[in-house]
Structures are given as structure tokens and as C-alpha cells.
Amino acid sequence: MRTRLLLAALLAMGSAFAQTTGVVGNNDYTINGLGSGSTSCTSLCFPNGGITLTLTVAAPPGSAVFVFFNFCTCQACYLPAPSNACVPPLPATACGGTNQSLDMNLTAACGIAFSTLMGVNSAGQASLLLPIPTLPGTPCAVATLSTQAIVINTCGLGIPPPFPGPFVLTQGYTLNF
């Protein structure tokens, strides 16, 4: 009995110690107000599209944000990055000794489908409206996108050697339509 309780507690702690976490003021990415402070690879469902997504990143005023999308699901710890010293601090990830990871599958089959640049205003917000057409079929099983953003920020080390900083990553999402 004790072994089962210990195993359950360890599993619960492991799920709480996850991938890149959004921190308001540094790297917090939300979609239609959903997911603030979440960890990467949260799955969101927008049944059959026909809506406009509001993409918002809470980051340091005056910084730039690049948002990326592809047609694969989010993949936790795809490319771990070195820890940074941002304030407020970003929590550690389950990727091992870091508080940052690229969580988008960059294989040739997935790549980057499209990206966009946003500027962060004096209130610390960058926003973009992304219209999604109506998609016929089974709700939340018609199309999948993953998305993650990078915030140009001097506290970030990027992902050396292929992608040196200064930037931090936001949490990633899998979007189902």
C-alpha cells in the first residue's frame, strides 16, 4: 500500500515539474486568454474553427516577439536550452537542468509552417488576431497546429549553438480544430 502511495506522489510531482512555463512579464503566451502560466504542450480545442484566435504574449515592454506555427503536435523538450537568469525567474523544466526548451517538432515533416513578428507595447503586451476558417468534420480532430514564441530579451541565452540568444522561449501549445 505504501509503495502505491509513494508512486502516486512521485507521478504527481513529476507532472508538476514540466516544460517551459510562462511567467507574466517575461514569456507568458496565451491564446484567447487561455493558458496563462501554463507549461508547454497544453492542448487547446477550438471545435471546427470559425473563430478568430487572439494570441497574446506578456513580456518586457519594448521587446519583440516572434510567434511560430507548424502542423504537428507540440513535442515537450524537443530542444532543451540553457537556463537563463530572467527576473522574475522562470521555473525549471523536466528537460534536465534548464528552465527553457523549444517544444515544437522541427523535423522536415513538420518544420515551421509560418511565423510572425509582434512588438510588445508599454503595458507589456503583444497581441495578434489570427482568423481560423470553419473546418468541417469531427470537432477538435480536423486540424492540428502547434505554436510557441520567442521573446527577444537580454536575460535569455537562446539555444546555442544553432540559435544563440538573446531570447527566451514561451510555453508551447497544441491547437486542435
Secondary structure, 3 states (H helix, E strand, C coil): CHHHHHHHHHHHHHHHCCCCECCCCCCEEEECCECCCCECCEEEECCCEEEEEEEEEECCCCCEEEEEEECCCEEEEEEEECCCCCCCCCCCCCCCCCCEEEEECCCCCCCCCEEEEEECCCCCEEEEEEEEEECCCCCCCCCEEEEEEEEECCCCCEECCCEECCEEECCCEEEEC
